[in-house]
Amino acid sequence: MELKNLPYKLYLDESEMPSTWYNVRADMKNKPAPLIHPATLQPLKFEEMQPIFCDELIKQELDNDTRYIEIPEEILNFYKMYRPSPLTHAVFLEKALDTPAHIFYKFEGNNTSGSHKLNSAIAQAYYAKKQGLKGVTTETGAGQWGTALSMACAFFKLDCKVFMVKVSYEQKPFRREVMRTYGAEVTPSPSMNTNVGRKINAEHPGTTGSLGCAISEAVEVAVSSEGYRYVLGSVLNQVLLHQSIIGLETKKACEKFGIKPDIIVGCAGGGSNLGGLIAPFMGEKLRGEADYKFIAVEPASCPSFTRGKFAYDFCDTGKVCPMAKMYTLGHDFIPSPNHAGGLRYHGMSSVLSQLYHDGYMEARAVEQTKVFEAAEQFARTEGILPAPESSHAIRVAIDEALKCKETGEEKTIIIGLTGTGYFDMLAYEQFNNGTMTDYIPTDDDLAVGFAKIPNVAK
Ligand SMILES: *Cc1c(COP(=O)(O)O)cnc(C)c1O
């Protein structure tokens, strides 16, 4: 099909929705390093994970071999409430940029939680329910994951306890109330309700919290409460697996409408949306069937890929979780409080870390004022007010499209547009008032975090 004859929105029919998830690990020659036990430094066994995670999710976490995993019918039916999500041709943005590049975006913000996180939340809630559990605990940073999980738990009638990073709890009261409307119990973290929360409060008085702290608290409550397990909205292999629905739909739409992407760009916090979006394309690249340029975009203030170390580290500040081999800034890393755009996690998915280490993808770090300039331009041309996180990807897509303008190249760029920015208006307010600042940690700043990375020779 000629690109100029394309419809604006490239819809799939419901009947064209993928019925399996795709596990990119099956096609990786160098598998992601396993989670290890912090005491023994041995790969975690199924039984060792059982107190923390749901059984079926542990199986998915450990499965490096099964290429396609059936999506249970209940999950597929839930997906159909808000999926397939559209792949949209950004014709107005292209025009504004006056670029020969073709830009498309896959929008995941078309559900009440406002982001892609619901794709994994509903899967994790389903497996918890199927196992007969009472409820789940989790952390949330900006609030999207907590909202998505609250929706999923309400659907399956599960209890949901959310530890919300304190700075967001205070800055985003509306997020909190959405979660409570769906029945979740929301606690600001670090709290005084857990051992680890009390310890972190004592060591860092007045701290505004971090995802790493909130994870520690949620895990502590899960393992000490009968019938509860912990669930996580990013980073883990299982989450990337569930998010592959984004990439599978994108690939189907590309095939249906005759689009061949050159560049696929997504923001990277813990790596789940990007891992999901690129999964089937990466599979082709790994199998030598096609080539694509994949770009992970992260904030300059939390630069795990571009300036982090590839090493085993704790996944949480309180060191109650297993250790993962990943690009990390150190489990003690707490991003500057002036950082408004999400993507604050100190580490990165082991799958993406391995792929990046092996040269299959690139990464860029961008400053937040530049990110919001891109967000503004996108909102004014394409209509959607993007989440700050998603706007990192928009920034780099625009930069790539402007490069095409210089070279005259007609590249096709796909953006993972992960969510809406309705709950991020404080950040937009700072930007609109001209009070938003950039923060780039110095090498000395980062050295403090690196010094705390445990010395695991693996
Ligand atoms: C959570 C979130 C992200 C980042 O998480 P990943 O696991 O890296 O995908 C990006 N965009 C939005 C809107 C989010 O809610």
The ligand as an SDF file (V2000), in Angstrom:
LIG
                    3D

 15 15  0  0  0  0  0  0  0  0999 V2000
    5.7210    3.0860   33.7020 C   0  0  0  0  0  0  0  0  0  0  0  0
    5.6850    3.8580   32.4790 C   0  0  0  0  0  0  0  0  0  0  0  0
    6.7940    3.9020   31.6290 C   0  0  0  0  0  0  0  0  0  0  0  0
    8.1080    3.2460   31.9240 C   0  0  0  0  0  0  0  0  0  0  0  0
    8.1000    1.9040   32.2820 O   0  0  0  0  0  0  0  0  0  0  0  0
    8.7450    0.7870   31.3790 P   0  0  0  0  0  0  0  0  0  0  0  0
    8.6790   -0.4340   32.2070 O   0  0  0  0  0  0  0  0  0  0  0  0
   10.1400    1.2040   31.0620 O   0  0  0  0  0  0  0  0  0  0  0  0
    7.9010    0.6780   30.1850 O   0  0  0  0  0  0  0  0  0  0  0  0
    6.6830    4.6120   30.4670 C   0  0  0  0  0  0  0  0  0  0  0  0
    5.5590    5.2990   30.1550 N   0  0  0  0  0  0  0  0  0  0  0  0
    4.4840    5.2810   30.9510 C   0  0  0  0  0  0  0  0  0  0  0  0
    3.2800    6.0660   30.5510 C   0  0  0  0  0  0  0  0  0  0  0  0
    4.5120    4.5570   32.1310 C   0  0  0  0  0  0  0  0  0  0  0  0
    3.4400    4.5390   32.9130 O   0  0  0  0  0  0  0  0  0  0  0  0
  1  2  1  0
  2  3  1  0
  2 14  2  0
  3  4  1  0
  3 10  2  0
  4  5  1  0
  5  6  1  0
  6  7  2  0
  6  8  1  0
  6  9  1  0
 10 11  1  0
 11 12  2  0
 12 13  1  0
 12 14  1  0
 14 15  1  0
M  END
$$$$
